[in-house]
């Protein structure tokens, strides 16, 4: 990846960490995730969620670096 970025002269941002969250599909599943973070005062920087149609979903979720550890506790990690 880094070699390809250098090859195309692309600018890369600083390295970031994200959470991969997975679960069984049900109404309100993502609201529960956001609620856990809201209760401890953490805002979401970005998120991307998908469902494969097989009853499960997955989500990449980013928070600010200073909130990363606290978010992990709130999310049950």
C-alpha positions as CSV (number, residue, x, y, z in Angstrom):
1,X,0.0,0.0,0.0
2,X,2.7,2.4,0.9
3,X,4.7,1.6,-2.2
4,X,1.6,2.2,-4.3
5,X,0.9,5.5,-2.6
6,X,4.5,6.7,-3.2
7,X,4.2,5.5,-6.9
8,X,1.2,7.7,-7.5
9,X,2.6,10.5,-5.4
10,X,-0.5,10.4,-3.2
11,X,-0.5,12.2,0.2
12,X,-1.4,9.9,3.1
13,X,-2.8,11.0,6.4
14,X,-1.4,9.9,9.8
15,X,-2.1,6.3,10.8
16,X,-5.5,5.9,12.4
17,X,-7.1,3.1,14.4
18,X,-10.7,1.9,14.1
19,X,-13.0,-0.6,15.6
20,X,-14.5,-3.5,13.7
21,X,-17.9,-4.3,15.2
22,X,-20.0,-7.2,14.1
23,X,-23.4,-8.5,15.2
24,X,-26.6,-10.2,14.3
25,X,-29.0,-8.1,12.3
26,X,-31.9,-6.7,14.3
27,X,-33.7,-3.4,14.5
28,X,-31.8,-0.8,16.6
29,X,-28.4,-2.7,16.6
30,X,-26.4,0.4,15.5
31,X,-28.4,2.7,17.8
32,X,-27.2,0.5,20.7
33,X,-23.6,1.0,19.6
34,X,-24.0,4.8,19.3
35,X,-25.9,4.9,22.6
36,X,-23.0,3.2,24.5
37,X,-20.6,5.8,23.2
38,X,-23.0,8.7,23.8
39,X,-23.5,7.7,27.5
40,X,-19.7,8.1,28.1
41,X,-19.5,11.4,26.1
42,X,-17.7,10.0,23.0
43,X,-18.7,11.2,19.5
44,X,-18.1,9.2,16.4
45,X,-15.8,10.7,13.8
46,X,-16.8,8.3,11.0
47,X,-18.5,5.0,10.5
48,X,-19.3,2.6,7.7
49,X,-21.7,-0.3,8.2
50,X,-22.8,-3.0,5.8
51,X,-25.1,-6.0,5.9
52,X,-24.5,-9.1,3.8
53,X,-28.1,-10.1,3.8
54,X,-27.4,-13.3,5.8
55,X,-28.6,-11.9,9.2
56,X,-25.3,-10.3,10.2
57,X,-23.8,-6.9,9.9
58,X,-20.3,-5.3,10.2
59,X,-19.2,-1.8,11.0
60,X,-15.9,0.1,10.9
61,X,-16.1,2.9,13.5
62,X,-13.6,5.7,14.2
63,X,-13.4,7.9,17.3
64,X,-10.9,10.6,18.1
65,X,-7.5,9.2,19.2
66,X,-7.8,10.4,22.8
67,X,-11.1,8.6,23.1
68,X,-10.0,5.3,21.7
69,X,-9.4,3.4,24.9
70,X,-12.5,4.8,26.6
71,X,-14.5,3.8,23.6
72,X,-13.2,0.2,23.8
73,X,-14.4,-0.1,27.4
74,X,-17.8,1.3,26.4
75,X,-18.1,-1.1,23.5
76,X,-17.2,-4.0,25.8
77,X,-13.7,-4.6,24.7
